[in-house]
Amino acid sequence: MSDKTGSAQDEQDQDTRKETKDDNTEDNNNNNNNNNNNNKANGDKGNGEKKGDDDGNGNDKDDGKSRKKPGKKPLIILAVVVIVLGIVAFIWWFATRNEITTDDAYTDGNAITMAPKVSGYVVQLAVNDNVYVHKGDLLVVIDKRDYQAQVDQAQAQVGLAKAQLNAAFVQLDIARVQYPAQYRQAQAQTSSAEANFRQAQAAYVRQHAVDQRATSQQNIDTADAQRQSANASVEQARAQQQTASLVPQQIRQTEATVEERRQQVQQAEAQLEQAQLNLSYCEVRSPSDGWITRRNVQLGTFLQAGVSLFAIVTPQVWVTANFKESQLERMRPGDKVKVEVDAYPKLDLHGHVDSVQLGSGSRFSAFPAENATGNFVKIVQRVPVKIIIDDGLPRDQPLGLGLSVTPKVYLK
């Protein structure tokens, strides 16, 4: 009896579980239908993705997998990107650790400013804008007539000075003979005067020694006068002899006159040379090979001395690069440099560091900073570095001055 009761109870439990399972299955089907309706209402984009097969309960088999992938895949991609960027950064650092570059760099060179040394009208203009000239080529001719007249006048002054010099030489030759002869003549005159004085003295003594009855007063007075005259002649002759005795001094005086005339000749020749230089300055010639730039002269223009006519840019070109002071620690003269020119991107220039300026650019500016006054703000200074171009310059395409370049210095 109990077995039958147990079997009936088991069958009742099985029926209950079956009804519960059927209810759950029906609820799941209803939920799936609601989800499908919601997806259709929201507008399924249908990007070509393949939907999974539904199971027996109507669920999408790939829903679980698609919900797991978005959580891991972006992290993997991000990690790969970070690793790749790190590798690239390391490779870039390793490849450029011995390279220094700056964009504050320009081409530089010699620009010779041409200006006339004399004033006058331009009668010939032999150059034009941006033409190439050679050393010694005639560029400008100024009216020469005024300066030619000055040359002629200076030549006449030289001739006159030379004639006076020749006359001074003749006077010197005469003086070397004349002054000794005059001295000897003065000595002879002194001797003659002394002889006359002795004769007059003897007559004077005789007239005063004899008895007055043997002579007359007239003879006595005559003897006295002759004695006094002879004495005066002696004094005069001695004075002339003393003057004539300055023979060396008189000859030196004549020699000084000769030297004065010689200096006058040199002065006249210097004036002639200056006049000839002024005449030569009427022709302005090129001091070097190069290109004519900034021409400021026309035919017929009146030029003032020192006024700029034009500039000549020489063929030699280098680069002045203003590197930061923090970039100069390992930079040394001789370091290889590669230069890129903004105006000519295909141009490949190579050179080397020639020198580093001993001072920053601000130190040599017109108005240097006064750091000892007011508030101080530290600013990284830039130092000009001269870079010589060794090769790569085109012969038919000269580089102008002031072009922007980018040098890359390879440190040792």
C-alpha positions in Angstrom: 0.0 0.0 0.0 2.9 2.2 0.8 4.6 1.5 -2.4 1.7 2.6 -4.4 1.4 5.7 -2.4 5.1 6.5 -3.0 4.8 5.9 -6.7 1.9 8.2 -6.9 3.8 10.8 -5.0 6.8 10.6 -7.4 4.6 10.9 -10.4 3.0 14.0 -8.9 6.4 15.5 -8.3 7.6 14.8 -11.8 4.4 16.4 -13.2 5.1 19.5 -11.1 8.7 19.8 -12.3 7.6 19.4 -15.9 5.0 22.1 -15.5 7.6 24.4 -13.9 10.0 23.7 -16.8 7.4 24.4 -19.3 6.6 27.7 -17.6 10.3 28.7 -17.6 10.6 27.7 -21.2 7.6 29.8 -22.1 8.9 32.8 -20.1 12.3 32.5 -21.9 10.6 32.5 -25.2 8.6 35.5 -24.3 11.8 37.3 -23.2 13.6 36.5 -26.4 10.6 37.7 -28.4 10.7 41.0 -26.5 14.4 41.4 -27.0 14.0 40.8 -30.7 11.3 43.3 -30.9 13.4 45.9 -29.0 16.3 45.3 -31.4 14.1 45.8 -34.4 12.6 49.0 -32.9 16.0 50.5 -32.2 17.1 49.8 -35.7 19.7 47.1 -36.0 22.5 48.6 -38.1 23.4 45.3 -39.8 27.1 46.2 -40.6 27.5 42.9 -42.4 28.2 41.1 -39.1 27.0 37.5 -39.1 24.5 36.7 -36.4 24.9 33.5 -34.4 22.6 30.6 -34.7 19.8 30.5 -32.2 19.7 27.7 -29.8 16.6 25.8 -29.0 15.5 28.5 -26.6 15.9 31.3 -29.2 19.1 32.8 -27.6 22.0 34.1 -29.8 25.0 31.8 -29.2 27.7 34.6 -29.9 26.2 37.1 -27.4 28.4 36.0 -24.6 31.6 36.1 -26.7 30.9 39.5 -28.2 30.4 40.9 -24.7 33.8 39.6 -23.5 36.0 40.9 -26.4 35.5 44.6 -26.0 37.0 44.4 -22.5 40.4 42.8 -23.6 41.1 43.8 -27.2 41.5 47.6 -26.6 44.0 47.0 -23.8 46.0 44.7 -26.0 46.0 47.3 -28.9 47.0 50.1 -26.5 49.8 48.0 -25.1 51.1 47.3 -28.6 51.0 50.9 -29.5 52.9 52.0 -26.4 55.6 49.4 -27.1 55.9 50.4 -30.7 56.1 54.1 -29.8 58.7 53.3 -27.1 60.8 51.4 -29.7 60.5 54.2 -32.2 61.4 56.8 -29.6 64.5 54.8 -28.6 65.6 54.3 -32.2 65.1 58.0 -32.9 67.1 59.0 -29.7 69.9 56.5 -30.5 70.1 57.8 -34.1 70.1 61.5 -33.2 71.9 61.6 -29.9 75.0 63.0 -31.6 73.1 65.5 -33.8 72.3 69.1 -33.1 70.2 71.3 -35.3 68.6 74.7 -35.3 66.4 76.7 -37.6 67.8 80.0 -36.5 70.5 80.0 -39.2 71.1 82.0 -42.3 73.5 82.2 -45.2 76.2 84.9 -44.8 79.1 86.3 -46.8 81.1 89.4 -47.7 79.2 92.3 -49.0 81.6 95.1 -50.1 80.0 98.5 -50.0 81.4 100.6 -52.9 81.6 104.4 -52.5 83.5 107.1 -54.5 86.5 108.9 -52.9 86.0 112.0 -55.0 82.9 114.1 -56.0 81.7 114.7 -59.5 79.2 113.8 -62.2 78.9 110.2 -63.5 79.9 110.2 -67.2 80.0 106.5 -67.7 78.1 103.6 -66.0 79.4 100.2 -66.9 77.3 97.9 -64.7 73.7 97.0 -64.1 71.7 95.3 -61.4 72.7 91.7 -60.3 75.5 91.3 -62.9 78.7 89.4 -62.2 81.9 91.4 -62.3 85.6 90.4 -62.0 88.3 92.0 -60.0 89.6 95.1 -61.7 86.6 95.7 -64.0 85.6 99.3 -64.6 82.3 100.1 -62.9 81.8 103.9 -62.9 83.7 106.8 -64.4 83.5 110.3 -62.8 84.2 113.5 -64.8 88.0 113.9 -64.8 88.6 117.4 -66.0 88.8 119.2 -62.7 91.2 116.6 -61.3 93.3 116.6 -64.4 93.8 120.4 -63.9 94.9 119.7 -60.4 97.5 117.2 -61.7 98.8 119.8 -64.1 99.1 122.4 -61.4 100.9 120.0 -59.1 103.3 119.0 -61.8 104.2 122.7 -62.3 104.8 123.1 -58.5 107.1 120.1 -58.7 109.1 121.7 -61.5 109.4 125.0 -59.7 110.6 123.2 -56.5 113.2 121.2 -58.4 114.5 124.4 -60.0 114.8 126.1 -56.6 116.6 123.0 -55.3 119.1 123.1 -58.2 119.8 126.7 -57.4 120.4 125.9 -53.8 122.9 123.3 -54.8 124.7 125.9 -56.9 124.7 128.3 -54.0 126.2 125.6 -51.8 129.0 125.0 -54.2 129.7 128.7 -54.3 129.5 129.0 -50.5 132.1 126.3 -50.1 134.5 128.4 -52.1 133.3 131.9 -51.3 133.2 131.9 -47.5 136.8 130.5 -47.0 138.0 133.0 -49.6 136.3 135.9 -47.8 137.8 134.8 -44.6 141.3 134.8 -46.1 140.5 138.2 -47.6 139.5 139.5 -44.2 142.7 138.2 -42.7 144.7 140.0 -45.4 142.8 143.2 -44.9 143.4 142.9 -41.2 147.1 142.5 -41.8 147.1 145.5 -44.2 145.3 147.6 -41.7 147.7 146.6 -38.9 150.6 147.6 -41.2 149.1 150.9 -41.9 148.5 151.4 -38.2 152.2 150.7 -37.5 153.3 153.1 -40.1 150.9 155.8 -38.8 152.1 155.0 -35.3 155.7 155.5 -36.3 154.9 158.8 -38.0 153.0 159.9 -34.9 155.9 159.0 -32.7 158.4 160.9 -34.9 156.3 164.0 -35.1 155.9 164.1 -31.3 159.6 163.2 -30.7 161.3 165.9 -32.8 161.7 169.5 -31.7 158.7 171.6 -32.4 160.9 173.9 -34.3 161.8 171.1 -36.7 158.2 170.3 -37.6 154.9 172.1 -37.9 151.7 171.7 -36.1 150.1 170.6 -39.3 152.4 167.7 -39.6 151.7 166.7 -36.0 148.0 166.9 -36.6 148.3 164.8 -39.8 150.3 162.2 -38.0 147.6 162.0 -35.3 144.8 161.7 -37.8 146.6 159.0 -39.8 147.2 157.1 -36.6 143.6 157.2 -35.6 142.4 156.3 -39.1 144.8 153.4 -39.2 143.6 152.2 -35.8 140.0 152.4 -37.0 140.9 150.4 -40.1 142.5 147.8 -38.0 139.3 147.5 -35.8 137.2 147.3 -38.9 139.4 144.7 -40.5 139.4 142.6 -37.4 135.6 142.8 -37.2 135.3 141.7 -40.8 137.7 138.9 -40.2 135.7 137.7 -37.2 132.6 137.7 -39.3 134.3 135.9 -42.2 135.7 133.3 -39.8 132.2 131.7 -39.5 132.8 129.7 -42.6 131.4 126.4 -41.2 128.3 128.0 -40.0 127.7 129.9 -43.3 128.2 126.6 -45.2 125.7 124.8 -43.0 123.3 127.6 -43.5 123.5 127.1 -47.3 123.2 123.3 -46.8 120.0 124.0 -44.7 118.7 126.0 -47.6 119.4 123.1 -49.9 117.5 120.7 -47.5 114.6 123.2 -47.3 114.4 123.2 -51.1 114.6 119.4 -51.1 111.6 119.2 -48.7 109.7 121.6 -50.9 110.3 119.2 -53.8 109.0 116.3 -51.8 105.9 118.3 -50.7 105.2 119.2 -54.3 105.6 115.6 -55.4 103.3 114.5 -52.6 100.7 117.0 -53.8 101.2 115.7 -57.3 100.7 112.1 -56.1 97.5 113.2 -54.3 96.3 114.9 -57.4 97.1 111.8 -59.5 95.3 109.6 -56.9 92.2 111.9 -57.1 92.4 111.6 -60.9 92.6 107.8 -60.6 89.6 107.7 -58.2 87.5 109.0 -61.0 87.5 105.4 -62.2 85.7 103.1 -59.8 86.9 99.5 -60.3 85.8 96.3 -58.7 88.0 95.2 -55.8 86.9 91.6 -56.0 84.8 89.1 -58.0 81.1 89.2 -57.2 77.6 90.3 -58.0 76.4 93.9 -58.1 73.5 94.4 -55.6 71.6 97.4 -54.3 72.7 99.8 -57.1 72.1 103.4 -56.2 73.7 105.3 -59.1 72.6 106.5 -62.5 74.3 108.0 -65.5 74.7 111.8 -64.9 74.2 111.6 -61.1 76.4 114.0 -59.1 78.2 111.9 -56.5 79.5 113.0 -53.2 82.6 111.4 -51.7 81.7 108.5 -49.4 78.1 108.0 -50.6 77.2 104.4 -51.2 76.9 103.4 -54.9 76.2 99.7 -54.7 77.4 96.5 -53.0 79.4 93.6 -54.3 78.6 90.2 -52.9 81.6 87.9 -53.2 81.2 84.3 -54.2 82.3 82.9 -50.9 79.3 82.0 -48.8 79.1 80.5 -45.3 76.4 79.9 -42.7 75.9 81.8 -39.5 73.9 79.5 -37.1 72.6 80.9 -33.8 72.7 77.8 -31.5 71.4 77.9 -28.0 74.1 78.1 -25.3 72.9 74.7 -24.0 73.8 73.1 -27.3 77.5 74.1 -27.3 78.8 71.7 -24.7 80.2 69.1 -27.2 80.4 71.3 -30.3 84.0 71.8 -31.6 85.6 73.3 -34.7 85.9 70.7 -37.4 82.6 68.9 -36.7 80.8 67.9 -39.8 77.6 69.7 -40.8 74.8 69.0 -43.2 72.9 72.1 -44.4 69.4 72.3 -45.8 68.3 75.4 -47.6 64.7 76.4 -47.4 64.8 78.1 -50.8 66.3 75.1 -52.5 65.0 71.9 -50.8 66.8 69.6 -53.2 70.2 71.2 -52.5 72.5 69.0 -50.5 75.3 71.0 -48.8 78.0 69.7 -46.6 80.5 71.6 -44.5 82.2 71.9 -41.1 82.1 74.1 -38.0 84.8 76.8 -38.5 84.5 78.7 -35.2 82.3 79.7 -32.3 81.9 83.4 -31.5 83.3 84.4 -28.1 80.2 86.0 -26.9 76.5 85.8 -27.3 74.6 87.8 -29.9 72.9 90.0 -27.3 76.4 90.9 -25.9 77.4 92.6 -29.1 74.0 94.1 -30.0 73.5 97.9 -30.2 71.7 97.9 -26.9 73.0 95.0 -24.7 70.9 93.9 -21.8 71.6 95.4 -18.4 71.1 92.5 -16.1 72.4 94.4 -13.1 69.4 96.7 -13.0 65.7 95.9 -12.4 64.1 92.5 -12.3 66.0 89.6 -13.9 64.5 87.0 -16.1 66.8 84.3 -17.3 66.7 83.8 -21.1 68.6 81.1 -23.0 71.2 83.0 -25.0 72.2 82.2 -28.6 75.7 82.2 -29.8 76.6 82.6 -33.5 78.6 79.7 -35.0 80.3 80.1 -38.3 79.9 77.1 -40.7 82.0 76.8 -43.8 80.4 75.0 -46.8 82.9 72.5 -48.2 80.9 71.1 -51.2 77.5 71.0 -52.8 77.3 74.7 -53.9 76.0 74.9 -57.4 78.0 76.9 -59.9 75.1 78.2 -61.9 72.8 78.9 -58.9 74.6 81.2 -56.4 73.2 81.4 -52.9 72.0 84.8 -51.8 72.9 86.2 -48.4 70.3 86.0 -45.6 68.5 82.8 -46.8 67.0 80.6 -44.1 68.9 77.3 -43.7 68.7 74.4 -41.2 72.2 73.1 -40.3 72.6 69.7 -38.6 75.9 69.3 -36.7 77.3 65.8 -36.2 79.1 65.8 -32.9 82.2 63.6 -32.4 
